[in-house]
Amino acid sequence: MKRENPKEEDEVIAVAPEEIQAHLQWGKAHFEAGHYTEALKEFEAILKTAPGNIETRVWIRKVKEELTKPKIKTMAEEEITLAKEAKRKECI
């Protein structure tokens, strides 16, 4: 399954019954990559075709839990941010 523009914000996903497993895999891949909004779009699209899909409902719950968690930067991310800020100040 090829995506033309997976980052498009207003993308509407239509899921045929035979494509549910493929979209479930896409949603899981987005989730594992930390792309929770994209994962949620995939899972919600599945529910439009198969509203009783329990596995999809479980994944939606997981995604929503992740989306409500506070954002915490790792030490490495914080160091990169500080280094970028220092470079900007040097350029001024």
C-alpha positions as CSV (number, residue, x, y, z in Angstrom):
1,M,0.0,0.0,0.0
2,K,1.6,3.2,-1.1
3,R,0.8,6.6,0.3
4,E,1.0,9.7,-1.8
5,N,1.2,12.2,1.0
6,P,1.0,10.6,4.5
7,K,1.7,14.0,6.3
8,E,-1.4,15.8,4.8
9,E,-3.4,17.1,7.8
10,D,-6.9,16.8,6.2
11,E,-6.4,13.4,4.7
12,V,-9.5,11.3,4.7
13,I,-8.9,7.6,4.9
14,A,-11.4,5.2,3.4
15,V,-11.1,1.6,4.4
16,A,-12.6,-1.3,2.5
17,P,-13.4,-4.4,4.6
18,E,-10.6,-6.4,2.9
19,E,-8.1,-3.6,3.8
20,I,-8.7,-3.6,7.5
21,Q,-5.7,-5.6,8.4
22,A,-3.4,-3.5,6.3
23,H,-4.7,-0.3,7.9
24,L,-4.3,-1.9,11.3
25,Q,-0.7,-2.6,10.5
26,W,-0.2,1.0,9.3
27,G,-1.7,2.3,12.5
28,K,0.5,0.1,14.7
29,A,3.6,1.3,12.7
30,H,2.6,4.9,13.2
31,F,2.1,4.2,16.9
32,E,5.5,2.5,17.3
33,A,7.2,5.4,15.5
34,G,5.5,7.9,17.9
35,H,3.2,9.3,15.2
36,Y,0.1,9.1,17.4
37,T,-2.1,11.5,15.4
38,E,-1.5,9.4,12.2
39,A,-2.1,6.2,14.1
40,L,-5.4,7.5,15.4
41,K,-6.5,8.5,11.9
42,E,-5.9,4.9,10.7
43,F,-7.7,3.3,13.6
44,E,-10.7,5.6,13.5
45,A,-11.0,4.9,9.7
46,I,-11.2,1.2,10.5
47,L,-14.0,1.8,12.9
48,K,-16.1,3.5,10.2
49,T,-16.0,0.2,8.3
50,A,-15.9,-2.2,11.2
51,P,-17.3,-0.5,14.3
52,G,-17.2,-3.7,16.3
53,N,-13.4,-4.3,15.8
54,I,-12.2,-4.8,19.3
55,E,-8.5,-4.8,18.5
56,T,-8.8,-1.4,16.8
57,R,-10.7,0.0,19.9
58,V,-7.8,-1.2,22.1
59,W,-5.3,0.5,19.9
60,I,-7.3,3.7,19.9
61,R,-7.3,3.6,23.7
62,K,-3.5,3.2,23.7
63,V,-3.1,6.1,21.3
64,K,-5.3,8.4,23.3
65,E,-3.3,7.5,26.5
66,E,-0.1,8.5,24.7
67,L,-1.6,11.7,23.4
68,T,-2.6,12.8,26.9
69,K,0.8,12.0,28.5
70,P,2.9,15.1,29.3
71,K,5.8,15.6,26.8
72,I,9.1,14.9,28.5
73,K,12.3,15.5,26.6
74,T,15.2,13.1,27.1
75,M,18.6,14.5,28.2
76,A,20.0,14.1,24.6
77,E,17.1,16.0,23.1
78,E,17.6,18.8,25.7
79,E,21.3,19.0,24.9
80,I,20.6,19.3,21.2
81,T,18.1,22.1,21.9
82,L,20.6,23.9,24.1
83,A,23.3,23.5,21.5
84,K,21.1,25.0,18.8
85,E,20.2,27.9,21.0
86,A,23.8,28.6,21.7
87,K,24.7,28.6,18.0
88,R,21.9,31.0,17.3
89,K,23.2,33.4,19.9
90,E,26.7,33.1,18.5
91,C,25.4,34.2,15.1
92,I,23.8,37.3,16.4
